[in-house]
Amino acid sequence: MLPAGTFDGTTVIVTGGGTGLGKAIAVEFARLGAAVGILSRDEGHRLAGTAAVEAVGGRAAHAGADIRRAEDVGTAFDALEDALGPARVLVNNAAANFPVPADDLSPNGWRAVTQIVLDGTFFCSQELFRRASRAGEPAAICNILATQSFTGGPGMAHTAAAKAGVGNLTKTLAVEWAPSGVRVNALAPGLFPHEDMRADLQALRTEGEDVDARRSPAGRLGRLHELGWAATWLCSPYAAFVSGHTLVVDGANWLRRDFVMPEFVPIRDQIAAVIPERRA
């Protein structure tokens, strides 16, 4: 999408960059010349991310961190910058999610998701800002949202609430950090199937990709590189005057409304139909 070499000499950190959407985004930055740091708790995921970056000719390094802990974030950034150079682009992709009716959601389940999604995004963003602003250099942050953060997410109360917080945080930080040349934007992907999708989430898609595609106004699902294209553009000099914006990449699916809506099925019944252990 962008000219070759757009990110030459730039270090990009992608949280959760070893699997799924994060890996696809990391690869597109690497294609454009970036050195990519993969930040994740899971070593296997980190190695998969670095391998994918190196497969397209990119430089990569990885570091482990629990992004719910600010001190872990600082240590991981130190390690990645030692290996690749000062980071000036951050993609906050790391997340946690599992389908569950809200009344069955445990305190630990709520905290695990909200702290990774919201706290982790803030701690990583704060770390990048402090480093870039101390150096007097511009930087860009891209947060990964979900369209359920706009509408609510039955069966995903923890994720929808946390992502809504990230959406608000995106706007706040864009204003606060604009004087320092640090831009903050967000992407809200639609359905982008990938091989790393959790089994319980995959189980909710019972009718196959062809049916999912027909449910979209665009008549198809997202292709992973398309999300990478959107992320690289938002973080590139070609979007230098764009900040505080959320770009939805879903083929207009979240806007769809029908004259005759399908029959309503309570979320508990939807989940129980395909995940037996969640049955009452």
C-alpha positions in Angstrom: 0.0 0.0 0.0 2.8 2.4 0.9 6.1 3.1 -0.9 8.9 0.6 -0.2 11.1 1.8 2.6 8.4 3.9 4.3 9.6 2.6 7.7 13.3 2.3 7.0 15.2 3.1 10.2 12.1 2.8 12.4 11.6 0.4 15.3 8.0 -0.7 15.7 6.8 -2.6 18.8 3.7 -4.8 18.4 2.2 -6.2 21.6 0.7 -9.7 21.0 2.6 -9.7 17.7 3.2 -13.4 17.6 -0.3 -14.6 16.6 -3.2 -13.7 14.5 -3.9 -10.0 13.7 -0.8 -8.8 15.6 1.5 -11.1 13.5 -0.1 -9.9 10.3 0.4 -6.3 11.3 4.0 -7.0 12.3 4.7 -8.6 8.9 3.3 -5.5 7.0 5.6 -3.2 8.9 8.5 -5.4 8.2 7.7 -5.4 4.4 8.0 -1.6 4.6 11.4 -1.7 6.2 10.7 -1.5 9.9 12.6 -3.4 12.6 9.9 -5.1 14.6 9.8 -5.9 18.3 7.4 -8.6 19.3 6.2 -8.2 22.9 4.2 -11.1 24.5 4.1 -13.3 27.6 4.3 -16.5 25.6 7.7 -17.4 24.3 6.3 -19.7 21.6 4.2 -16.8 20.3 7.2 -14.5 20.3 9.3 -16.9 18.3 6.4 -17.3 15.8 6.2 -13.5 15.4 9.9 -13.0 14.9 10.0 -15.9 12.4 7.2 -14.3 10.4 9.0 -11.0 10.3 12.3 -12.5 9.3 10.5 -14.6 6.6 9.8 -11.4 4.7 13.3 -10.0 5.1 12.7 -7.9 8.3 14.8 -7.5 11.4 13.1 -8.7 14.6 13.6 -9.1 18.3 11.3 -10.3 21.1 10.8 -9.7 24.8 8.5 -11.2 27.4 6.3 -9.1 29.6 3.0 -9.1 31.4 1.7 -5.8 30.2 -0.6 -5.5 33.2 2.6 -4.6 35.1 4.1 -1.2 34.2 7.6 -2.3 35.4 7.5 -5.3 33.1 6.7 -3.0 30.2 9.7 -0.8 30.8 12.0 -3.7 31.0 10.7 -5.2 27.8 11.0 -1.9 26.0 14.6 -1.6 27.2 15.4 -5.1 25.7 13.7 -4.4 22.4 15.4 -1.0 22.0 18.8 -2.5 22.9 18.3 -5.0 20.0 16.7 -2.8 17.4 17.0 0.9 18.3 14.7 3.5 19.8 11.0 2.6 19.3 8.9 5.3 17.6 5.8 3.3 16.7 3.7 1.1 18.9 0.7 -1.1 18.0 -1.3 -2.1 21.1 -2.7 -5.3 19.9 -2.4 -7.6 22.9 -5.8 -8.7 24.2 -7.7 -11.4 26.0 -11.2 -12.6 25.3 -13.6 -15.5 25.9 -17.4 -15.8 25.5 -19.4 -15.8 28.7 -22.7 -14.5 30.0 -22.1 -11.5 32.2 -23.7 -13.1 35.3 -21.3 -16.0 35.0 -18.2 -13.9 34.6 -15.8 -14.3 37.6 -13.9 -11.4 39.2 -10.7 -13.0 38.0 -12.0 -13.3 34.4 -13.2 -9.7 34.4 -9.8 -8.5 35.7 -7.7 -10.6 33.4 -9.4 -9.1 30.3 -9.8 -5.5 31.4 -6.3 -5.3 32.8 -4.6 -6.7 29.7 -6.8 -4.6 27.3 -7.1 -1.3 29.1 -4.3 -1.2 31.6 -1.8 -2.8 29.2 -2.6 -0.4 26.5 -2.1 2.6 28.8 1.1 1.3 30.3 2.7 0.6 26.9 1.5 3.9 25.4 2.8 5.8 28.4 6.2 4.1 28.0 6.5 4.9 24.3 5.4 8.5 24.9 8.0 9.1 27.6 10.8 7.7 25.5 9.9 9.7 22.3 9.2 12.9 24.1 12.5 12.8 26.1 14.2 12.4 22.7 12.2 15.2 21.2 11.1 12.9 18.3 7.7 12.3 16.8 6.0 8.9 17.3 2.8 7.1 16.5 0.5 4.7 18.4 -2.2 2.5 17.0 -4.6 0.8 19.4 -6.7 -2.2 18.2 -10.4 -1.8 19.2 -13.5 -3.9 18.3 -16.7 -2.6 16.9 -18.5 -4.0 19.9 -16.9 -1.2 21.9 -19.4 1.1 20.1 -22.5 -1.0 20.5 -22.0 -3.2 23.5 -21.1 -6.8 23.3 -23.5 -9.4 24.7 -21.4 -12.4 25.8 -18.3 -10.2 25.8 -19.1 -7.6 28.5 -15.5 -7.6 29.8 -13.9 -7.1 26.3 -16.5 -4.6 25.1 -16.1 -2.5 28.2 -12.3 -2.6 28.1 -12.2 -1.8 24.4 -14.6 1.1 24.9 -12.2 2.4 27.5 -9.3 2.1 25.0 -11.4 4.1 22.4 -11.9 6.9 24.9 -8.2 6.7 25.9 -7.2 7.1 22.2 -9.0 10.4 22.0 -7.7 11.7 25.3 -4.1 10.8 24.6 -4.3 12.2 21.1 -5.1 15.7 22.5 -2.6 15.5 25.4 0.3 14.3 23.4 -0.2 16.2 20.1 2.1 19.1 21.3 4.9 16.6 21.6 4.4 15.2 18.1 3.0 11.8 19.3 -0.1 10.7 17.4 -2.6 8.2 18.8 -5.2 6.4 16.6 -7.1 3.2 16.6 -8.3 0.4 14.3 -11.6 -1.5 14.8 -11.4 -4.7 12.8 -14.3 -6.7 11.6 -14.0 -10.5 11.2 -10.6 -11.5 10.1 -10.3 -15.3 10.4 -6.9 -16.6 11.3 -5.3 -19.9 12.3 -4.6 -18.7 15.9 -8.2 -17.9 16.8 -9.2 -19.4 20.1 -11.2 -22.7 19.9 -14.2 -21.3 21.9 -14.4 -18.2 19.7 -14.1 -20.4 16.6 -16.9 -22.6 17.9 -19.3 -19.7 17.8 -18.8 -19.6 14.0 -20.7 -22.8 13.3 -21.8 -22.3 9.7 -18.5 -21.7 8.0 -16.8 -18.8 6.3 -19.1 -18.8 3.3 -22.1 -18.0 5.6 -20.1 -15.4 7.5 -19.2 -13.7 4.2 -22.8 -13.6 3.1 -23.7 -11.8 6.4 -21.4 -8.9 5.5 -22.4 -6.1 3.2 -19.1 -6.5 1.4 -19.8 -10.1 0.7 -16.6 -11.3 2.2 -14.4 -11.4 5.3 -11.3 -9.4 6.0 -7.9 -10.4 4.7 -5.2 -10.1 7.2 -2.9 -8.0 5.1 -5.7 -5.4 4.8 -5.5 -4.8 8.5 -1.8 -4.5 8.2 -2.2 -1.9 5.4 -4.5 0.1 7.6 -2.1 0.0 10.6 0.9 0.9 8.6 -0.9 3.9 7.0 -2.1 5.3 10.3 1.4 5.1 11.7 3.1 6.5 8.6 4.1 10.0 7.7 1.3 9.9 5.1 -1.1 10.2 8.0 0.9 12.9 9.9 -2.2 15.1 10.5 -4.4 12.2 11.6 -4.8 11.7 15.4 -7.6 10.7 17.7 -9.3 8.8 14.9 -10.7 5.3 14.9 -10.7 3.6 11.5 -13.2 0.8 11.1 -12.0 -1.9 8.8 -15.0 -4.3 8.4 -16.7 -3.8 5.1 -19.5 -1.7 6.7 -20.6 -4.7 8.7 -21.2 -3.0 12.0 -23.5 -0.5 10.4 -25.8 -3.0 8.9 -29.4 -2.8 9.9 -32.3 -4.9 8.4 -35.9 -3.9 7.9 -36.9 -7.2 9.3 -34.4 -8.3 12.0 -33.7 -12.0 12.6 -35.3 -13.7 15.6 -33.7 -12.7 18.9 -31.8 -15.5 20.7 -30.5 -14.7 24.2 -26.7 -14.8 24.4 -26.7 -17.6 27.0 -28.6 -19.8 24.6 -26.3 -18.9 21.7 -23.2 -19.8 23.7 -24.7 -23.0 25.2 -25.6 -24.2 21.7 -22.0 -24.5 20.6 -20.0 -24.6 23.8 -21.5 -27.5 25.8 -19.5 -26.8 29.0 -21.2 -23.4 29.2 -24.7 -24.9 29.4 -26.6 -24.2 32.6 
